[in-house]
Amino acid sequence: MAKATRQAYGEKLAELIKENEKIVVLDADLANATKTNIAQKAVPERFFDMGIAEADMIGHAAGLAASGYIPFASSFAMFATGRAWEQIRNSVAYPHLNVKVCGTHAGITVGEDGVSHQAIEDIALMRVIPNMEVYVPSDEKQTHAVLDHIVKTDAPTYVRLGRAAVADVYDSSDMDVTKINVLRTGTKAAIFACGVCVASAVEAADRLKEEGIDITVVDVCAIKPCDEEGIVKILESHDLIFAAEEHNVVGGLGGMIAELSTTRCPRRIIRFGIQDAFAESGHYAALMKKYRLDGDGIYEQLKEHL
């Protein structure tokens, strides 16, 4: 059943906070939207509403991590990564503190909230910080798997989550989120995708298969550190490479694939995403259609190049 990754995050966090007494949850006055209110109801004494003050929230999270706790700090992705970038860099990543920054409402699927809330730079902002790990789950089960993984690590981490319900990609959370997942196999081309675009890429590939065109679809949940060997294997076995993301094409998934390609296996990388521009306010489905990131849009773009 389709579910927003922010909802899956809140539900899984509520399970984890009951199981692990070291977990604390901080939110920037958005608990109902980020769904950390579910964890708040589960263990209210380890939930802290920091108000509309993301930089202060990250500073407190750093202090809690330095004291041996595992803080999950949540806000909208635009504010968690943009407003608090300096604090994440200097107070979390530089001393390598175990803070989990979880940004919800990422990308253009935040919809009607408009450009001021549409974080299309957050992957790039977090990926560039030394020591930071970056994960972009594609559905409910993968979100659960990401949280199961990061709660066992001591790394500063960013998890990118969405507002809108997304189609199920997986039927189980039993997966290694640090590795790529090949969802469709083909020889004509390969498309790497993350987040909401994974389902779009699968839909597009299935339509192409009906026309006799087989392409490989690769889900890349771990943007940093990436599954370098797995990605290179795909690059080596395909001549035509695409990347799809609900993010600026500068500095995101496609940028990461292109960087890796230059050093390990040179390929032309065709990047589907926001083409270095701001979007606008509108229903999330209409925006995905306009920017050609829904199933139809990915299918059409692939056809143009194939």
Backbone torsions as a table, in degrees:
resi	resn	phi	psi	omega
1	MET	NA	128.9	-177.1
2	ALA	-60.8	136.7	-178.8
3	LYS	-149.1	145.1	176.6
4	ALA	-68.1	144.0	179.6
5	THR	-67.0	-26.6	175.2
6	ARG	-65.7	-36.9	177.4
7	GLN	-67.2	-44.0	177.7
8	ALA	-61.6	-37.4	177.6
9	TYR	-61.4	-50.7	-179.1
10	GLY	-61.0	-41.2	-179.3
11	GLU	-67.7	-42.6	179.6
12	LYS	-69.5	-38.4	179.2
13	LEU	-62.6	-35.7	177.3
14	ALA	-64.1	-35.8	176.0
15	GLU	-68.1	-45.8	-175.0
16	LEU	-67.2	-38.1	-176.8
17	ILE	-68.2	-27.6	176.3
18	LYS	-76.1	-28.1	-177.7
19	GLU	-85.8	-28.5	-171.8
20	ASN	-125.7	110.7	-176.1
21	GLU	-71.1	-9.0	178.2
22	LYS	-84.3	-14.9	-178.1
23	ILE	-78.0	131.1	171.6
24	VAL	-127.2	151.5	-176.8
25	VAL	-122.5	128.4	177.1
26	LEU	-118.3	141.6	179.2
27	ASP	-140.9	153.8	-176.2
28	ALA	-103.3	58.1	176.5
29	ASP	64.4	29.9	-178.4
30	LEU	-133.2	24.5	-171.3
31	ALA	-58.4	-35.3	179.5
32	ASN	-67.5	-31.7	-178.5
33	ALA	-85.3	-41.7	180.0
34	THR	-77.2	-13.7	-179.9
35	LYS	73.8	13.8	172.4
36	THR	-71.7	-11.1	175.9
37	ASN	-62.3	-22.4	177.2
38	ILE	-68.4	-41.9	175.3
39	ALA	-68.2	-34.9	178.0
40	GLN	-60.2	-43.1	179.0
41	LYS	-67.3	-32.7	-178.1
42	ALA	-70.9	-47.4	-178.6
43	VAL	-140.6	81.2	-173.3
44	PRO	-62.9	-28.4	-177.2
45	GLU	-72.1	-12.1	177.2
46	ARG	-115.7	26.3	173.8
47	PHE	-117.3	134.5	-177.9
48	PHE	-132.2	118.5	174.7
49	ASP	-88.0	113.2	-174.5
50	MET	-90.8	1.7	-178.3
51	GLY	77.7	-175.5	-177.5
52	ILE	-80.8	73.3	-172.7
53	ALA	-156.1	72.5	-174.6
54	GLU	-62.2	-38.5	-179.9
55	ALA	-62.7	-42.7	177.3
56	ASP	-64.4	-39.1	179.1
57	MET	-60.3	-43.7	-179.9
58	ILE	-66.9	-38.5	177.1
59	GLY	-61.0	-43.7	176.7
60	HIS	-65.0	-40.4	178.7
61	ALA	-60.8	-40.4	178.2
62	ALA	-62.2	-43.3	178.4
63	GLY	-63.3	-40.9	177.9
64	LEU	-64.7	-40.5	178.4
65	ALA	-64.8	-40.1	178.3
66	ALA	-65.1	-20.8	179.2
67	SER	-94.2	4.9	174.6
68	GLY	101.0	2.6	178.6
69	TYR	-89.6	169.0	176.1
70	ILE	-116.5	90.6	-177.8
71	PRO	-82.7	133.4	169.6
72	PHE	-105.1	114.9	-176.7
73	ALA	-109.6	121.7	-171.4
74	SER	-125.4	143.6	170.9
75	SER	-164.1	-179.4	171.9
76	PHE	-61.6	143.8	-175.6
77	ALA	-56.3	-36.4	-179.8
78	MET	-59.1	-40.9	-175.7
79	PHE	-89.8	-34.3	179.4
80	ALA	-64.0	-38.9	-177.5
81	THR	-97.8	-32.2	-176.6
82	GLY	-85.4	-56.9	-177.2
83	ARG	-65.9	-33.3	-174.2
84	ALA	-107.7	19.7	-174.7
85	TRP	-59.5	-44.4	-178.1
86	GLU	-62.7	-41.4	179.8
87	GLN	-67.2	-37.4	176.6
88	ILE	-64.1	-44.0	-179.6
89	ARG	-64.4	-53.2	-169.7
90	ASN	-86.1	-34.1	-174.4
91	SER	-99.1	-17.8	-177.8
92	VAL	-114.0	-59.2	-173.4
93	ALA	-72.1	-44.1	-177.7
94	TYR	-59.8	-47.5	176.3
95	PRO	-84.1	4.6	178.4
96	HIS	54.1	59.6	179.9
97	LEU	-97.2	148.8	-171.6
98	ASN	-82.3	68.2	178.8
99	VAL	-108.6	132.9	178.3
100	LYS	-106.4	105.2	178.0
101	VAL	-90.0	118.7	-175.9
102	CYS	-119.4	107.4	-176.8
103	GLY	-99.3	118.1	178.1
104	THR	-96.7	173.8	177.7
105	HIS	58.2	37.5	179.6
106	ALA	-79.8	155.9	171.6
107	GLY	75.0	-173.1	-177.5
108	ILE	-75.6	-13.6	180.0
109	THR	-73.9	-1.4	168.1
110	VAL	-68.7	-18.8	166.1
111	GLY	68.6	-117.3	-170.6
112	GLU	-64.9	-14.8	178.3
113	ASP	-67.0	-18.1	170.6
114	GLY	83.9	-177.5	-172.3
115	VAL	-57.8	-37.1	-177.6
116	SER	-61.6	-22.7	-178.4
117	HIS	-110.5	-6.8	-175.8
118	GLN	-88.2	94.6	-180.0
119	ALA	-76.5	104.6	176.2
120	ILE	-113.7	11.1	179.2
121	GLU	-121.3	-1.1	-168.5
122	ASP	-66.9	-37.3	177.3
123	ILE	-61.7	-46.1	180.0
124	ALA	-62.3	-43.5	-178.9
125	LEU	-61.5	-40.7	-177.9
126	MET	-82.1	-34.5	-177.3
127	ARG	-66.0	-29.9	-175.6
128	VAL	-78.9	-14.1	-177.5
129	ILE	-82.4	124.4	176.5
130	PRO	-57.4	144.5	177.8
131	ASN	79.4	-15.6	-177.1
132	MET	-79.7	134.6	171.0
133	GLU	-99.4	147.4	-175.5
134	VAL	-133.3	126.9	179.9
135	TYR	-128.7	139.8	179.6
136	VAL	-129.8	88.8	-179.1
137	PRO	-70.3	150.7	-173.7
138	SER	-98.5	-20.0	-179.3
139	ASP	-158.9	-172.1	-176.7
140	GLU	-59.0	-51.5	-174.9
141	LYS	-65.2	-38.8	179.5
142	GLN	-70.5	-32.2	174.2
143	THR	-61.3	-44.5	176.7
144	HIS	-59.1	-43.7	-178.8
145	ALA	-64.8	-38.3	178.0
146	VAL	-62.3	-45.9	-179.2
147	LEU	-66.0	-39.0	176.9
148	ASP	-60.4	-35.3	-179.6
149	HIS	-74.6	-51.6	-170.9
150	ILE	-70.8	-24.5	179.3
151	VAL	-70.1	-16.9	179.8
152	LYS	-95.5	-4.2	-179.6
153	THR	-104.9	168.6	176.5
154	ASP	-114.3	24.1	-174.2
155	ALA	-93.4	142.5	167.3
156	PRO	-60.5	132.4	-169.0
157	THR	-140.4	142.3	170.4
158	TYR	-117.4	130.6	176.4
159	VAL	-118.7	125.6	-177.6
160	ARG	-97.0	123.8	-174.9
161	LEU	-127.8	157.1	-175.0
162	GLY	-114.3	163.3	-179.7
163	ARG	-84.2	-43.1	-171.0
164	ALA	-86.0	153.1	174.5
165	ALA	-63.2	140.5	-180.0
166	VAL	-123.0	151.0	-179.9
167	ALA	-64.5	146.9	176.8
168	ASP	-68.2	131.0	174.2
169	VAL	-104.0	-36.2	-176.1
170	TYR	-119.4	152.1	176.2
171	ASP	-106.6	3.7	179.3
172	SER	-150.1	149.8	176.3
173	SER	-94.7	8.8	178.5
174	ASP	-81.7	86.4	-178.1
175	MET	-154.4	158.9	175.4
176	ASP	-96.4	104.5	-174.7
177	VAL	-74.1	-9.5	177.7
178	THR	-81.6	-9.2	-179.3
179	LYS	-111.0	154.2	174.7
180	ILE	-68.7	155.3	173.0
181	ASN	-120.4	120.3	178.0
182	VAL	-87.9	112.1	-173.8
183	LEU	-94.5	-27.3	175.1
184	ARG	-140.2	148.6	179.5
185	THR	-121.6	141.9	178.5
186	GLY	-163.3	178.0	-177.6
187	THR	-117.4	-17.8	-174.3
188	LYS	-68.4	-42.6	-177.0
189	ALA	-165.7	171.4	175.2
190	ALA	-132.4	140.7	175.5
191	ILE	-124.3	124.3	173.3
192	PHE	-91.2	139.3	179.6
193	ALA	-145.5	160.0	175.3
194	CYS	-143.1	159.1	176.3
195	GLY	59.6	-139.6	-175.9
196	VAL	-62.8	-23.1	-178.1
197	CYS	-76.1	-11.7	177.2
198	VAL	-63.9	-48.3	178.9
199	ALA	-62.6	-37.7	177.7
200	SER	-62.8	-42.0	-179.7
201	ALA	-66.5	-39.8	177.8
202	VAL	-63.5	-44.7	178.6
203	GLU	-59.7	-44.7	180.0
204	ALA	-63.6	-42.8	-179.5
205	ALA	-63.7	-39.2	179.6
206	ASP	-65.7	-36.5	177.1
207	ARG	-67.9	-40.5	178.8
208	LEU	-65.2	-36.3	-179.9
209	LYS	-62.5	-36.4	177.6
210	GLU	-63.1	-21.8	178.9
211	GLU	-97.8	7.3	177.7
212	GLY	86.3	15.4	-179.7
213	ILE	-113.8	113.8	-179.5
214	ASP	-99.7	124.4	175.5
215	ILE	-126.5	155.6	178.4
216	THR	-89.3	133.4	176.7
217	VAL	-114.8	125.2	-176.1
218	VAL	-121.7	121.5	175.3
219	ASP	-87.2	121.6	178.3
220	VAL	-112.4	94.5	178.4
221	CYS	-80.0	-43.1	-179.1
222	ALA	-87.7	103.6	177.6
223	ILE	-80.4	-35.4	178.4
224	LYS	-153.9	125.2	-8.6
225	PRO	-69.0	141.2	-178.2
226	CYS	-87.8	163.4	174.6
227	ASP	-80.7	78.6	-172.0
228	GLU	-57.8	-46.3	-177.6
229	GLU	-66.0	-39.9	178.7
230	GLY	-64.5	-41.7	179.5
231	ILE	-66.6	-43.9	-179.6
232	VAL	-61.6	-37.9	178.2
233	LYS	-60.1	-40.0	177.0
234	ILE	-67.5	-43.0	178.9
235	LEU	-60.0	-42.3	-177.8
236	GLU	-67.0	-28.4	-174.1
237	SER	-99.5	2.2	178.4
238	HIS	-136.3	137.7	179.1
239	ASP	-88.0	-27.3	-176.9
240	LEU	-112.8	120.1	-172.6
241	ILE	-123.6	134.6	176.6
242	PHE	-124.4	158.8	172.5
243	ALA	-138.2	138.9	-178.4
244	ALA	-131.0	129.5	-178.5
245	GLU	-154.4	149.6	176.6
246	GLU	-91.2	64.3	-169.9
247	HIS	-161.9	161.5	172.3
248	ASN	-57.1	137.8	179.2
249	VAL	-67.3	-14.9	177.5
250	VAL	-85.1	116.4	171.3
251	GLY	85.1	2.2	-178.4
252	GLY	-99.2	-144.7	-179.7
253	LEU	-58.0	-49.3	-178.9
254	GLY	-61.6	-37.6	176.8
255	GLY	-64.0	-40.6	178.6
256	MET	-64.1	-44.0	178.7
257	ILE	-62.4	-42.4	-179.4
258	ALA	-64.3	-41.7	178.8
259	GLU	-61.5	-44.7	-179.9
260	LEU	-65.3	-39.3	-179.8
261	SER	-60.0	-38.9	-176.2
262	THR	-63.9	-28.4	-176.7
263	THR	-100.3	-22.1	-173.9
264	ARG	-116.8	-37.6	-175.8
265	CYS	-160.1	88.5	-174.9
266	PRO	-56.3	125.5	176.9
267	ARG	-145.2	154.9	169.2
268	ARG	-80.0	124.9	-179.2
269	ILE	-108.3	116.4	178.4
270	ILE	-94.9	118.4	-170.6
271	ARG	-105.7	120.8	173.8
272	PHE	-97.0	130.0	179.4
273	GLY	169.3	-159.0	175.3
274	ILE	-80.1	119.1	-170.2
275	GLN	-83.5	68.5	176.4
276	ASP	51.2	50.3	-179.9
277	ALA	-148.2	160.2	172.5
278	PHE	-82.4	151.6	176.7
279	ALA	-90.2	-141.3	178.0
280	GLU	-159.7	173.1	178.1
281	SER	-72.4	141.2	178.2
282	GLY	169.2	166.5	177.6
283	HIS	-60.6	140.6	-173.6
284	TYR	-58.1	-38.4	-178.9
285	ALA	-66.6	-37.7	178.5
286	ALA	-67.1	-38.2	179.1
287	LEU	-69.0	-41.6	177.6
288	MET	-61.8	-36.7	178.2
289	LYS	-69.2	-46.1	-177.9
290	LYS	-61.1	-41.3	-177.8
291	TYR	-91.6	10.6	170.2
292	ARG	58.6	44.8	-179.9
293	LEU	-116.3	0.1	172.2
294	ASP	-83.4	-178.3	-177.9
295	GLY	-57.7	-43.7	179.3
296	ASP	-63.2	-43.4	-177.0
297	GLY	-65.4	-43.9	178.2
298	ILE	-64.6	-41.8	178.0
299	TYR	-58.8	-47.2	-178.4
300	GLU	-63.6	-42.3	-179.5
301	GLN	-66.8	-40.5	177.2
302	LEU	-62.5	-43.2	179.4
303	LYS	-60.1	-39.4	-178.9
304	GLU	-60.9	-37.1	-177.0
305	HIS	-89.4	-30.3	-179.1
306	LEU	-77.0	NA	NA
